[in-house]
Amino acid sequence: MSIDQEDKMVTEPEMNSAPASNPACPEALFPKYNYGMERVLVVEDDRAVQRALKRLFEAKGYGVDVAGSGTAALEMFQSAPPAVVLLDLRLPGASGKEVCREIKARSPWLPVIVLSATTDVVDKVLLLELGADDYVTKPFSPRELLARVQGAIRRSARSGAASDVFIFGNVSVDFTKMELKRSGHPIALTAQEFKVLKFFSQNLERVVTREELLNEVWGYQNYPSTRTVDNHILKLRQKIEKDPAFPVHFRTVHGTGYKFVR
């Protein structure tokens, strides 16, 4: 896949059309990766797709690690955490869903973008509920994939730069440790619930639309339904508010979205 082909929709057969020895390929045009730069972990068992993604991201200055199974992916993640993970669903060993769940449990702010041939809405909802930051269906445009990866990394950097401890009412949150206590008692939150809460902590008393939450927290502009936002807010109210029926912190702005009041 040459640089001039970046706007083409990529299918798996096309991904293998440009051999590594071809001087027109990005591998030949760009120098080897500098290990001080950001790294992409590609979790994919199809070798043609592996080669195409490796060329694509190395051409843009990223380092690329490739794992051909879920087990290998978790080992690479633990030994050298990347800046972003590109994750196929159908893998030998641990499944893509298991890999996503494990990575998000250990590093909730690490972006995970799912690559899959399936267009099933249930799979999309499930993966994003597990904490995946985006979902790209094959065939995909390399330019679009690059944009999504760069956007996910920027959002992750903003989250990491924010204060790690947040206190409101009788609630204290340590985002680094993924610990929340209400009146001194620990309350369990999912990785995605922590991400939603952290976004609100960075946008105090500002009206936030459901669409903005989907784009900024889930990183997915074409999410199947905004109901997933309402479901997450409902769960957070049940876990955090003194009276979920009359919330003090997570307030509904009818016809628009939500506002968090400290």
Order of alpha helices (4+ residues) and beta strands (2+ residues): alpha-alpha-beta-alpha-beta-alpha-beta-alpha-beta-alpha-beta-alpha-beta-beta-beta-beta-alpha-beta-alpha-alpha-beta-beta
